[in-house]
């Protein structure tokens, strides 16, 4: 294969040839990786002539059409239009908005500024800058016509606001705080072995009573009811829908009307199952799913048989509003359940070819048959959406300024509904992850197929818009996991080590503009998870667009010292630790290093010893930082040997240190109130550790009422108010 041709296509597809690793060293991406990634994008890398034709098509695509499929504007209103020379005498233009027509006009192309010119196949193309009047933010349609009224071109015109939405309290300079939880970890005497939406509503009210303005959550995305072991919230079946295992069956109105369901749940055998599930230290997803789905199917039958007309109307409206996408989700779950029962695992790529297309005859035959399974899963989504909305409403009614703070995963499972519904949007021959870094020294491969950047643009970003809309409408804030994905993603050729990947680029300005528009429309604060290697373009774009930064105490250093509270940016969320890091007590005591060593996650023998040596320095730095703020608890001194165990007083002091920060938002973890050491997730592991299942050590109504938690909450609130 001609190297210059490969380089030409690589550049057109936005694949980096080099990258800078976490040590600051420049690494070259291999030829093999480039070829594999081009193949994943659909190129025939075995046929030079075909590849050359594809390169020509990519280069010429935006020259041979008058308008690109989508134009995202922010400050300027210059639209690029491409026409043949000699130029048309006049062009008419008009802007059509969702809520009616906007301005229209007529222009002489010869009077427009020439942006670029190019000859293609004997024709001469001229790109001109059409200046439009200032337009309101929103989704519009630009229509161009010739002077005789005949159609010339259309494009989606997205006008983005200057910045994302920010709640009034933050705009006024208030500094807010709240707990961050993994919902499944919540214990209570009433749930069915997994935290649910009723727990969430009660927890939010209890947090508000402690002075909290926000409750942070893990991704609540739809998972795999027929294969509950696939419990990773960052590898969901679909990010546009919800995890139905969070439904509280006893809060469904049909529960009171269903004698069958109440007799089943009230039986000694069923109650024994629930008692065992509540007592377990880890969520038993299979057993939880078995209990909940058995009862929910009875409630679905009750709904069909005797639900009031008004309730059925509400469900019909939900079906209508969520449309074909919801129907396809139900269809996926019906087919997935069938093949799981037949012993075919791995999701849709493992299904027979005639089942791999939702529009194909095999899948459509299920819809035509009117199976209850499809309707059942659509109904579950309705229940989940309603119960989550109740939790958000109760949080706001309790006085929270922000309310629920949700999390948007960076991608979807390769075998799930999201990718099955829309195969052409995803690169099936690649997965996304991260190059080696201090958190995962062997790199990470999340097994998630990336969206194709060009395909996303050709569709006028509609899939991305739907994704943001589905998630921003559920709460008052949204964390965008791995926000660097708006600029670039680390693509790994399927089947290769994660270190053998490369960055692939997306259109940052377009995607950031859409984030800001949906943020304003949904009145949703946006936090970008910008941990790890963060390009300068992202560092600049986030504050410019009003996207809050995500700051973790352990990583916030200025030289060898911790960043002082006064040095944090105002537009940031600060936290001691995250779901990918150990709880504070584990970090302090170094048990996370012991665990990673046991799991053989250090690729070189001396790395564990190096990590322990660095951790000793980190403990000293924490004590020095606390001393500078006069927060050292009695019996602990800066410069002295740090205590071997954390203890409640020291844990509280560390949280209070961050509470004094100038960042607008602080989230703290109940794990640190309980001095827990077991993590919820160990990056770089799959079956080696039971990720995403560990529960909290105590029932939430119990620990939220403890005097120690109430005292700490009061101190956190006062520390936050001191900077207002």
C-alpha positions as CSV (number, residue, x, y, z in Angstrom):
1,X,0.0,0.0,0.0
2,X,1.3,3.4,-1.0
3,X,2.4,5.2,2.2
4,X,1.5,8.7,0.9
5,X,-2.0,7.5,0.0
6,X,-2.5,6.0,3.5
7,X,-1.3,9.3,5.0
8,X,-3.7,11.2,2.9
9,X,-6.7,9.2,4.0
10,X,-5.5,9.1,7.6
11,X,-5.4,12.9,7.7
12,X,-8.9,13.2,6.1
13,X,-10.3,10.8,8.7
14,X,-8.7,12.7,11.6
15,X,-6.5,9.8,12.9
16,X,-3.4,11.1,14.7
17,X,0.0,9.7,13.7
18,X,1.6,10.6,17.0
19,X,0.4,11.3,20.6
20,X,2.0,12.5,23.9
21,X,1.9,9.9,26.7
22,X,1.4,10.6,30.4
23,X,5.1,10.9,30.8
24,X,5.3,13.7,28.3
25,X,7.0,11.6,25.6
26,X,5.9,11.7,22.0
27,X,4.8,8.2,20.7
28,X,4.4,7.3,17.0
29,X,1.3,5.3,16.0
30,X,2.2,2.3,14.0
31,X,1.3,1.8,10.3
32,X,-0.6,-1.4,11.3
33,X,-2.8,0.6,13.7
34,X,-3.6,3.3,11.1
35,X,-4.6,0.6,8.6
36,X,-6.7,-1.2,11.1
37,X,-8.5,2.0,12.1
38,X,-9.1,3.0,8.5
39,X,-10.6,-0.5,7.9
40,X,-12.8,0.0,11.0
41,X,-14.1,3.2,9.3
42,X,-15.1,1.2,6.3
43,X,-12.1,1.7,3.9
44,X,-10.8,-1.1,1.8
45,X,-7.2,-1.0,2.8
46,X,-6.3,-4.0,0.7
47,X,-7.2,-2.2,-2.6
48,X,-5.1,0.9,-3.4
49,X,-7.4,1.9,-6.3
50,X,-10.5,1.8,-4.1
51,X,-8.7,3.7,-1.3
52,X,-7.7,6.4,-3.7
53,X,-11.3,6.7,-5.0
54,X,-12.4,7.0,-1.4
55,X,-9.8,9.7,-0.6
56,X,-11.0,11.7,-3.6
57,X,-14.6,11.4,-2.5
58,X,-13.8,12.6,1.0
59,X,-11.8,15.6,-0.3
60,X,-14.4,16.6,-2.9
61,X,-17.5,15.9,-0.8
62,X,-18.0,19.4,0.6
63,X,-16.9,21.0,-2.7
64,X,-19.5,19.4,-4.9
65,X,-22.5,20.3,-2.7
66,X,-23.7,23.8,-2.2
67,X,-24.2,23.4,1.6
68,X,-22.8,20.9,4.1
69,X,-25.5,18.8,5.9
70,X,-25.2,20.9,9.1
71,X,-23.8,24.3,10.1
72,X,-23.3,25.2,13.7
73,X,-23.0,28.9,14.4
74,X,-22.2,30.7,17.6
75,X,-20.9,34.2,17.4
76,X,-20.5,34.8,13.7
77,X,-23.2,34.1,11.2
78,X,-21.1,33.4,8.1
79,X,-22.4,30.4,6.2
80,X,-20.1,28.7,3.6
81,X,-21.9,28.1,0.3
82,X,-20.1,26.4,-2.6
83,X,-21.2,27.2,-6.2
84,X,-19.8,26.7,-9.7
85,X,-18.2,29.4,-11.7
86,X,-19.5,31.4,-13.5
87,X,-21.5,32.5,-10.5
88,X,-25.3,32.6,-10.4
89,X,-26.6,36.2,-10.8
90,X,-28.8,36.0,-7.6
91,X,-29.4,33.5,-4.8
92,X,-32.5,33.7,-2.5
93,X,-32.2,32.5,1.0
94,X,-34.5,32.0,3.9
95,X,-34.3,30.5,7.4
96,X,-37.1,28.2,8.6
97,X,-37.3,27.7,12.4
98,X,-39.3,25.0,14.3
99,X,-41.7,27.7,15.5
100,X,-42.1,29.6,12.2
101,X,-40.1,31.5,9.6
102,X,-37.1,33.7,10.4
103,X,-35.4,36.2,8.1
104,X,-35.1,35.8,4.3
105,X,-33.2,37.7,1.7
106,X,-31.5,37.8,-1.7
107,X,-27.9,38.2,-2.5
108,X,-25.6,38.5,-5.5
109,X,-22.9,35.8,-5.2
110,X,-20.4,38.0,-7.0
111,X,-20.7,40.5,-4.1
112,X,-19.8,37.8,-1.4
113,X,-16.4,37.3,0.0
114,X,-14.5,34.4,-1.5
115,X,-13.3,31.9,1.1
116,X,-11.7,29.3,-1.1
117,X,-11.6,28.0,-4.7
118,X,-10.9,24.6,-6.2
119,X,-11.0,22.9,-9.6
120,X,-12.4,19.3,-9.7
121,X,-12.8,17.2,-12.8
122,X,-12.6,20.2,-15.1
123,X,-15.1,22.3,-13.1
124,X,-14.3,25.3,-11.0
125,X,-15.9,25.6,-7.5
126,X,-16.0,28.8,-5.5
127,X,-16.7,28.8,-1.7
128,X,-18.4,32.0,-0.6
129,X,-19.2,33.5,2.8
130,X,-23.0,34.2,3.1
131,X,-23.5,36.6,6.0
132,X,-26.8,36.1,7.8
133,X,-28.5,38.4,10.3
134,X,-28.2,37.5,14.0
135,X,-30.4,34.5,14.6
136,X,-32.0,33.2,17.8
137,X,-30.5,30.1,19.4
138,X,-32.2,27.0,18.1
139,X,-32.5,24.4,15.4
140,X,-33.3,26.0,12.1
141,X,-33.3,25.1,8.4
142,X,-31.4,27.2,5.8
143,X,-33.0,27.0,2.3
144,X,-31.2,28.4,-0.8
145,X,-33.0,29.0,-4.1
146,X,-32.0,30.2,-7.5
147,X,-33.5,33.6,-8.6
148,X,-36.2,31.7,-10.6
149,X,-37.4,30.1,-7.3
150,X,-36.0,26.6,-8.1
151,X,-34.4,24.7,-5.2
152,X,-30.7,25.0,-4.8
153,X,-29.8,23.5,-1.4
154,X,-30.9,23.0,2.2
155,X,-29.0,22.4,5.4
156,X,-29.7,22.2,9.1
157,X,-28.6,25.4,10.8
158,X,-27.9,25.1,14.5
159,X,-27.4,28.4,16.3
160,X,-25.8,27.9,19.7
161,X,-25.9,30.2,22.7
162,X,-22.8,31.7,24.1
163,X,-22.7,29.4,27.2
164,X,-24.3,26.5,28.9
165,X,-27.1,27.0,31.5
166,X,-26.1,27.8,35.1
167,X,-28.5,27.7,38.0
168,X,-29.3,31.1,39.6
169,X,-27.6,30.1,42.8
170,X,-24.3,29.5,41.1
171,X,-24.6,32.6,39.0
172,X,-25.1,34.6,42.2
173,X,-21.8,33.2,43.5
174,X,-23.2,30.7,46.0
175,X,-21.0,27.6,46.6
176,X,-23.1,24.5,46.8
177,X,-22.5,20.9,48.0
178,X,-24.1,17.5,48.1
179,X,-23.4,13.8,48.3
180,X,-22.6,11.6,45.3
181,X,-23.9,8.1,45.3
182,X,-23.9,5.0,43.2
183,X,-27.6,4.3,43.3
184,X,-27.3,0.5,43.4
185,X,-25.2,0.8,46.5
186,X,-28.0,2.3,48.7
187,X,-29.2,-0.1,51.4
188,X,-32.6,0.2,53.0
189,X,-34.9,-2.1,54.9
190,X,-37.6,-1.8,52.2
191,X,-35.7,-2.1,48.8
192,X,-35.2,-5.4,47.0
193,X,-31.4,-5.8,47.4
194,X,-30.5,-2.8,45.2
195,X,-31.0,0.9,45.6
196,X,-34.1,2.1,43.7
197,X,-35.9,5.3,42.7
198,X,-37.9,5.4,45.9
199,X,-34.6,5.2,47.8
200,X,-33.3,8.0,45.6
201,X,-36.3,10.2,46.4
202,X,-36.0,9.6,50.1
203,X,-32.2,10.1,50.1
204,X,-32.5,13.4,48.2
205,X,-35.0,14.7,50.8
206,X,-32.7,13.6,53.6
207,X,-29.7,15.3,51.9
208,X,-31.7,18.5,51.4
209,X,-32.5,18.5,55.1
210,X,-28.7,18.4,55.8
211,X,-28.3,21.5,53.6
212,X,-27.3,19.8,50.3
213,X,-28.3,21.3,46.9
214,X,-27.3,18.4,44.7
215,X,-27.3,14.6,44.7
216,X,-24.7,13.1,42.3
217,X,-25.5,9.7,40.6
218,X,-23.9,7.0,38.5
219,X,-25.2,6.6,34.9
220,X,-28.8,5.3,35.1
221,X,-28.7,4.0,31.5
222,X,-30.6,1.0,30.3
223,X,-28.7,-2.3,30.8
224,X,-29.6,-5.9,30.0
225,X,-32.6,-7.4,31.9
226,X,-32.1,-10.8,30.3
227,X,-28.4,-10.8,31.2
228,X,-28.2,-9.0,34.6
229,X,-24.5,-9.8,35.0
230,X,-23.8,-7.1,32.5
231,X,-24.1,-4.5,35.2
232,X,-21.5,-1.9,34.2
233,X,-23.2,1.5,34.1
234,X,-20.5,2.7,31.7
235,X,-21.2,0.0,29.1
236,X,-25.0,0.2,28.8
237,X,-27.4,-1.3,26.3
238,X,-28.7,2.2,25.6
239,X,-27.9,5.6,26.9
240,X,-31.2,7.0,25.8
241,X,-33.2,5.0,28.3
242,X,-33.2,3.8,31.9
243,X,-32.1,0.8,34.0
244,X,-35.4,-0.8,34.9
245,X,-33.8,-2.6,37.9
246,X,-34.1,0.7,39.7
247,X,-37.9,0.5,39.5
248,X,-39.6,0.1,42.9
249,X,-42.3,-2.5,42.1
250,X,-44.3,-1.7,45.3
251,X,-44.5,2.0,44.2
252,X,-46.2,1.0,40.9
253,X,-50.0,1.8,41.2
254,X,-50.9,-1.6,39.8
255,X,-49.2,-3.3,42.8
256,X,-52.1,-2.3,45.1
257,X,-54.7,-3.6,42.6
258,X,-52.9,-6.9,41.8
259,X,-53.8,-9.6,44.3
260,X,-51.5,-12.0,42.6
261,X,-48.5,-9.7,43.0
262,X,-49.2,-8.9,46.6
263,X,-49.7,-12.6,47.5
264,X,-46.5,-13.5,45.8
265,X,-44.4,-10.7,47.4
266,X,-46.0,-11.4,50.8
267,X,-45.3,-15.1,50.7
268,X,-42.6,-16.4,53.2
269,X,-40.5,-17.7,50.4
270,X,-40.4,-14.4,48.5
271,X,-39.7,-12.4,51.7
272,X,-36.9,-14.8,52.4
273,X,-35.4,-14.0,49.0
274,X,-35.7,-10.3,49.7
275,X,-34.1,-10.6,53.1
276,X,-31.1,-12.4,51.7
277,X,-30.8,-9.8,48.9
278,X,-30.8,-7.0,51.4
279,X,-28.2,-8.6,53.6
280,X,-25.7,-9.3,50.8
281,X,-22.6,-7.1,50.7
282,X,-22.7,-7.0,46.9
283,X,-25.7,-6.6,44.7
284,X,-26.8,-10.0,43.3
285,X,-28.0,-8.7,40.0
286,X,-29.4,-12.0,38.7
287,X,-31.5,-12.6,41.8
288,X,-32.7,-9.0,41.9
289,X,-33.7,-9.2,38.3
290,X,-35.5,-12.5,38.9
291,X,-37.6,-11.0,41.7
292,X,-38.4,-7.7,40.1
293,X,-39.2,-8.9,36.7
294,X,-41.4,-11.7,38.0
295,X,-43.5,-9.2,39.9
296,X,-43.4,-6.5,37.2
297,X,-44.8,-9.0,34.6
298,X,-47.8,-9.5,36.9
299,X,-48.3,-5.8,37.2
300,X,-48.1,-5.4,33.5
301,X,-50.9,-7.9,33.1
302,X,-52.9,-6.0,35.7
303,X,-52.2,-2.7,33.8
304,X,-53.6,-4.1,30.6
305,X,-56.6,-5.7,32.3
306,X,-57.8,-2.9,34.7
307,X,-55.8,0.3,34.5
308,X,-57.9,3.5,34.3
309,X,-58.3,5.1,30.9
310,X,-56.3,8.1,32.0
311,X,-53.3,6.0,33.0
312,X,-53.4,4.1,29.8
313,X,-53.6,7.4,27.9
314,X,-50.4,8.6,29.7
315,X,-48.6,5.5,28.6
316,X,-49.8,5.9,25.0
317,X,-48.5,9.5,25.1
318,X,-45.1,8.2,26.3
319,X,-45.0,5.7,23.5
320,X,-45.9,8.4,21.0
321,X,-43.3,10.8,22.3
322,X,-40.4,8.3,22.4
323,X,-41.5,6.8,19.0
324,X,-39.6,4.3,17.0
325,X,-36.5,4.4,19.2
326,X,-38.5,3.1,22.2
327,X,-40.2,0.4,20.1
328,X,-36.8,-0.7,18.9
329,X,-35.5,-0.9,22.4
330,X,-38.5,-3.2,23.4
331,X,-37.8,-5.2,20.2
332,X,-34.1,-5.6,21.1
333,X,-35.0,-6.8,24.6
334,X,-37.5,-9.3,23.2
335,X,-34.9,-10.7,20.8
336,X,-32.1,-10.6,23.4
337,X,-34.3,-12.5,25.8
338,X,-35.0,-15.1,23.2
339,X,-31.3,-15.7,22.4
340,X,-30.2,-15.6,26.0
341,X,-32.7,-18.4,26.7
342,X,-31.2,-20.3,23.8
343,X,-27.7,-20.0,25.2
344,X,-26.5,-17.4,22.7
345,X,-24.6,-14.7,24.7
346,X,-22.7,-11.7,23.6
347,X,-25.5,-9.6,22.3
348,X,-26.6,-9.0,18.7
349,X,-23.2,-9.6,17.0
350,X,-23.5,-13.3,18.1
351,X,-27.1,-13.6,16.7
352,X,-27.7,-15.1,13.3
353,X,-27.3,-12.6,10.5
354,X,-31.0,-12.3,9.7
355,X,-31.6,-11.1,13.3
356,X,-28.9,-8.4,13.3
357,X,-31.0,-5.8,11.6
358,X,-34.0,-4.4,13.6
359,X,-35.7,-3.6,10.2
360,X,-35.1,-7.1,8.9
361,X,-37.8,-9.6,8.4
362,X,-36.9,-11.8,11.5
363,X,-37.1,-8.9,14.0
364,X,-40.1,-7.3,12.3
365,X,-42.0,-10.5,12.5
366,X,-41.9,-10.2,16.3
367,X,-43.5,-6.7,16.0
368,X,-46.1,-8.0,13.6
369,X,-47.0,-10.8,16.0
370,X,-47.8,-8.2,18.6
371,X,-45.8,-10.0,21.4
372,X,-46.4,-8.7,24.9
373,X,-42.6,-8.8,25.5
374,X,-42.0,-5.7,23.4
375,X,-44.8,-3.8,25.1
376,X,-43.7,-5.0,28.5
377,X,-40.2,-3.4,28.1
378,X,-41.7,-0.2,26.7
379,X,-44.0,-0.1,29.8
380,X,-41.0,-0.6,32.1
381,X,-39.3,2.4,30.6
382,X,-42.4,4.4,31.3
383,X,-42.4,3.3,34.9
384,X,-38.7,4.1,35.3
385,X,-39.1,7.6,33.7
386,X,-42.0,8.4,36.0
387,X,-40.2,7.2,39.2
388,X,-37.1,9.1,38.3
389,X,-39.1,12.2,37.6
390,X,-40.7,11.8,41.1
391,X,-37.3,11.7,42.7
392,X,-36.1,14.8,40.9
393,X,-39.3,16.6,41.8
394,X,-38.9,15.7,45.5
395,X,-35.3,16.9,45.4
396,X,-36.4,20.3,44.1
397,X,-39.4,20.6,46.4
398,X,-37.1,20.0,49.3
399,X,-35.2,23.1,48.3
400,X,-32.3,21.9,46.2
401,X,-30.9,24.4,43.8
402,X,-29.5,21.8,41.4
403,X,-31.4,18.6,42.2
404,X,-30.2,15.4,40.6
405,X,-26.8,15.4,39.0
406,X,-26.8,12.6,36.4
407,X,-23.9,11.0,34.4
408,X,-23.7,10.4,30.7
409,X,-21.5,7.4,29.7
410,X,-19.0,8.0,26.8
411,X,-20.4,5.1,24.8
412,X,-22.7,2.0,24.6
413,X,-22.1,-1.7,24.7
414,X,-21.1,-3.2,21.4
415,X,-23.8,-5.9,21.7
416,X,-26.5,-3.6,23.0
417,X,-29.7,-1.9,21.7
418,X,-28.1,1.4,20.9
419,X,-25.6,-0.1,18.5
420,X,-28.1,-2.7,17.1
421,X,-30.6,0.1,16.2
422,X,-28.0,2.1,14.4
423,X,-25.1,0.0,13.2
424,X,-24.0,2.4,10.5
425,X,-23.3,5.1,13.1
426,X,-20.6,3.0,14.9
427,X,-17.2,1.6,13.9
428,X,-17.6,-2.1,14.4
429,X,-13.9,-2.8,14.0
430,X,-12.7,-0.6,16.9
431,X,-13.4,0.1,20.5
432,X,-12.6,3.1,22.7
433,X,-10.5,3.4,25.8
434,X,-7.4,5.2,27.0
435,X,-3.7,4.9,26.4
436,X,-1.5,3.8,29.4
437,X,-1.7,6.3,32.3
438,X,-1.1,6.3,36.0
439,X,-4.6,5.0,36.7
440,X,-4.2,2.0,34.3
441,X,-0.6,1.4,33.4
442,X,-1.5,-1.1,30.7
443,X,-4.1,1.2,29.1
444,X,-7.8,0.7,29.0
445,X,-10.1,-0.8,26.5
446,X,-13.8,-0.3,27.4
447,X,-15.1,-2.6,24.7
448,X,-17.3,0.2,23.4
449,X,-17.6,1.0,19.7
450,X,-17.0,4.7,18.8
451,X,-19.4,6.8,16.7
452,X,-18.1,7.6,13.3
453,X,-17.3,11.3,13.2
454,X,-18.2,11.8,9.5
455,X,-21.4,9.8,9.8
456,X,-22.4,11.9,12.8
457,X,-22.0,15.1,10.8
458,X,-23.7,13.7,7.7
459,X,-26.7,13.1,9.9
460,X,-26.7,16.7,11.1
461,X,-25.7,15.5,14.6
462,X,-29.2,14.2,15.3
463,X,-28.1,11.1,17.3
464,X,-25.9,13.3,19.5
465,X,-28.8,15.8,20.0
466,X,-31.2,13.0,21.0
467,X,-28.7,11.6,23.4
468,X,-28.2,14.9,25.2
469,X,-31.9,15.6,25.2
470,X,-32.7,12.2,26.7
471,X,-30.3,12.7,29.6
472,X,-30.5,16.4,30.3
473,X,-34.2,16.3,30.7
474,X,-33.9,14.0,33.7
475,X,-32.1,16.2,36.2
476,X,-30.6,19.6,37.0
477,X,-27.0,18.7,36.1
478,X,-25.3,16.3,33.8
479,X,-21.7,15.0,34.0
480,X,-20.3,14.2,30.5
481,X,-18.0,11.3,31.1
482,X,-14.7,11.7,29.3
483,X,-15.5,15.1,27.9
484,X,-12.4,14.9,25.8
485,X,-14.6,12.8,23.5
486,X,-16.0,16.0,22.1
487,X,-12.5,16.6,20.5
488,X,-11.0,13.1,20.3
489,X,-11.3,9.5,21.3
490,X,-8.7,6.8,21.8
491,X,-9.7,4.2,19.2
492,X,-8.3,0.7,19.6
493,X,-8.4,-1.8,16.7
494,X,-10.6,-4.6,17.8
495,X,-8.6,-7.5,19.2
496,X,-5.4,-5.4,19.7
497,X,-3.9,-4.2,23.1
498,X,-5.2,-0.8,24.2
499,X,-1.7,0.6,23.9
500,X,-1.8,0.0,20.1
501,X,-4.5,2.6,19.5
502,X,-4.6,6.2,18.3
503,X,-6.7,9.3,18.8
504,X,-9.4,10.0,16.3
505,X,-10.8,13.6,16.1
506,X,-14.3,15.0,16.2
507,X,-15.6,18.5,15.5
508,X,-15.2,20.2,18.9
509,X,-16.8,23.5,18.1
510,X,-19.9,21.9,16.6
511,X,-20.4,19.5,19.5
512,X,-19.7,22.1,22.2
513,X,-22.3,24.4,20.6
514,X,-24.9,21.7,20.6
515,X,-24.1,20.9,24.3
516,X,-24.7,24.5,25.2
517,X,-27.9,24.7,23.2
518,X,-29.4,21.6,24.8
519,X,-28.1,22.7,28.2
520,X,-30.1,26.0,27.9
521,X,-33.2,24.3,26.6
522,X,-33.3,21.8,29.4
523,X,-32.0,24.2,32.1
524,X,-29.3,21.7,32.9
525,X,-25.8,22.5,34.3
526,X,-23.0,20.7,32.5
527,X,-19.9,19.2,34.1
528,X,-17.2,17.8,31.9
529,X,-15.1,14.9,33.3
530,X,-11.7,16.2,32.3
531,X,-9.4,13.9,34.2
532,X,-6.3,12.3,32.6
533,X,-4.5,13.7,29.6
534,X,-6.5,16.8,28.6
535,X,-5.7,18.6,25.3
536,X,-5.4,22.3,25.5
537,X,-8.3,22.7,23.1
538,X,-10.6,21.2,25.7
539,X,-9.1,23.2,28.5
540,X,-9.9,26.4,26.5
541,X,-13.3,25.3,25.2
542,X,-14.8,24.3,28.6
543,X,-14.8,27.7,30.4
544,X,-15.6,29.5,27.1
545,X,-18.8,27.5,26.8
546,X,-19.6,27.4,30.5
547,X,-18.9,23.8,31.0
548,X,-17.7,23.1,34.6
549,X,-14.4,21.3,35.2
550,X,-14.2,18.2,37.3
551,X,-11.5,18.4,39.9
552,X,-10.3,15.5,42.2
553,X,-8.3,16.3,45.3
554,X,-5.8,13.5,44.7
555,X,-4.8,14.9,41.3
556,X,-4.9,18.7,42.1
557,X,-1.2,19.5,42.7
558,X,0.9,22.6,42.2
559,X,4.4,21.2,42.1
560,X,4.7,18.9,45.1
561,X,1.9,20.5,47.2
562,X,-1.8,20.2,47.0
563,X,-3.7,23.0,45.4
564,X,-5.0,25.4,48.1
565,X,-8.8,26.0,48.4
566,X,-8.4,29.5,47.0
567,X,-6.7,28.2,43.9
568,X,-9.7,26.3,42.5
569,X,-11.7,27.8,39.6
570,X,-15.2,28.9,40.4
571,X,-16.7,27.0,37.4
572,X,-15.7,23.6,38.7
573,X,-17.0,20.6,40.7
574,X,-14.6,19.4,43.3
575,X,-14.5,16.0,45.0
576,X,-12.2,14.0,47.1
577,X,-12.5,10.8,45.0
578,X,-14.5,9.1,42.3
579,X,-16.0,5.8,41.3
580,X,-12.7,4.9,39.5
581,X,-10.6,5.7,42.5
582,X,-10.5,4.1,46.0
583,X,-12.5,5.5,48.9
584,X,-10.6,8.0,51.0
585,X,-9.8,5.4,53.8
586,X,-8.4,3.0,51.2
587,X,-6.4,5.7,49.6
588,X,-4.9,6.8,52.9
589,X,-4.0,3.3,54.0
590,X,-2.8,2.1,50.6
591,X,-5.1,-0.9,50.5
592,X,-5.9,0.0,46.8
593,X,-2.3,-0.5,46.0
594,X,-2.3,-3.9,47.7
595,X,-5.5,-4.8,45.7
596,X,-4.0,-3.8,42.4
597,X,-0.9,-5.7,43.1
598,X,-3.0,-8.8,43.9
599,X,-4.8,-8.4,40.7
600,X,-1.5,-8.1,38.8
601,X,-2.3,-4.7,37.4
602,X,1.2,-3.4,37.7
603,X,3.0,-4.4,34.5
604,X,6.5,-4.0,36.0
605,X,7.6,-5.6,39.4
606,X,8.8,-2.4,41.0
607,X,5.7,-0.3,40.2
608,X,3.8,-1.3,43.4
609,X,6.8,-0.2,45.5
610,X,7.0,3.1,43.6
611,X,3.2,3.6,44.1
612,X,3.6,3.0,47.9
613,X,6.5,5.5,48.1
614,X,4.5,8.1,46.2
615,X,1.5,7.5,48.4
616,X,3.6,8.2,51.5
617,X,4.5,11.6,50.0
618,X,0.9,12.2,49.1
619,X,-0.1,11.6,52.7
620,X,2.5,14.1,53.9
621,X,1.2,16.6,51.3
622,X,-2.3,16.2,52.5
623,X,-1.3,16.9,56.1
624,X,0.7,19.9,55.1
625,X,-2.3,21.3,53.2
626,X,-4.6,20.7,56.2
627,X,-2.1,22.4,58.4
628,X,-2.0,25.5,56.1
629,X,-5.8,25.8,56.6
630,X,-5.6,25.1,60.3
631,X,-7.7,21.9,59.8
632,X,-5.4,19.3,61.4
633,X,-7.3,17.2,64.0
634,X,-6.0,16.8,67.5
635,X,-3.1,14.4,67.7
636,X,-2.1,14.8,64.0
637,X,0.8,17.1,63.1
638,X,2.3,18.2,59.8
639,X,5.8,16.9,59.4
640,X,5.2,14.0,61.8
641,X,4.7,10.4,60.7
642,X,1.1,10.3,59.2
643,X,-1.2,8.0,61.1
644,X,-1.5,4.5,59.6
645,X,-5.3,4.7,59.6
646,X,-7.5,7.5,58.5
647,X,-10.1,7.9,61.3
648,X,-13.2,10.0,61.3
649,X,-11.6,13.3,62.4
650,X,-9.0,13.2,59.6
651,X,-11.6,12.1,57.0
652,X,-13.8,15.0,58.0
653,X,-10.9,17.5,57.9
654,X,-10.0,16.4,54.3
655,X,-13.6,17.0,53.2
656,X,-13.7,20.3,54.9
657,X,-10.6,21.3,53.1
658,X,-12.4,21.0,49.8
659,X,-15.5,22.6,51.2
660,X,-13.4,25.8,51.6
661,X,-12.5,25.8,47.9
662,X,-13.7,28.5,45.6
663,X,-15.2,25.9,43.2
664,X,-18.9,26.3,42.7
665,X,-19.8,22.7,43.5
666,X,-18.6,20.1,46.0
667,X,-19.7,16.5,46.1
668,X,-18.7,14.1,48.9
669,X,-19.1,10.4,49.2
670,X,-21.0,8.5,51.9
671,X,-18.3,5.8,51.6
672,X,-16.0,8.4,53.3
673,X,-18.5,9.1,56.0
674,X,-18.5,5.3,56.7
675,X,-14.7,4.9,56.4
676,X,-15.2,2.2,53.8
677,X,-12.2,0.7,51.9
678,X,-13.7,-1.5,49.3
679,X,-13.9,0.2,45.9
680,X,-16.9,0.1,43.5
681,X,-14.7,-0.3,40.5
682,X,-11.1,-1.2,39.7
683,X,-10.2,0.2,36.3
684,X,-8.5,-2.3,34.0
685,X,-10.4,-5.3,35.4
686,X,-13.4,-7.2,34.2
687,X,-14.0,-10.5,35.9
688,X,-11.1,-10.2,38.3
689,X,-13.1,-8.0,40.7
690,X,-16.8,-7.6,41.3
691,X,-17.1,-4.1,39.9
692,X,-20.3,-2.1,40.2
693,X,-21.9,-4.3,42.8
694,X,-20.4,-3.3,46.2
695,X,-23.0,-1.8,48.5
696,X,-22.7,0.8,51.3
697,X,-22.0,-0.6,54.8
698,X,-25.1,0.8,56.4
699,X,-28.8,1.6,55.5
700,X,-29.0,5.1,54.2
701,X,-31.8,6.2,56.6
702,X,-29.6,5.1,59.4
703,X,-26.3,6.8,58.5
704,X,-28.0,10.0,57.2
705,X,-29.5,10.4,60.7
706,X,-26.2,9.9,62.6
707,X,-25.0,12.7,64.7
708,X,-21.6,12.5,63.1
709,X,-23.0,12.9,59.6
710,X,-25.3,15.8,60.7
711,X,-22.3,17.5,62.4
712,X,-20.1,17.1,59.3
713,X,-22.9,18.3,57.0
714,X,-23.3,21.5,59.1
715,X,-19.6,22.1,58.9
716,X,-19.6,21.6,55.2
717,X,-22.5,24.0,54.8
718,X,-20.8,26.7,56.9
719,X,-17.5,26.3,55.0
720,X,-19.3,26.6,51.7
721,X,-21.2,29.7,52.9
722,X,-18.1,31.5,54.0
723,X,-17.0,32.1,50.5
724,X,-20.4,33.3,49.2
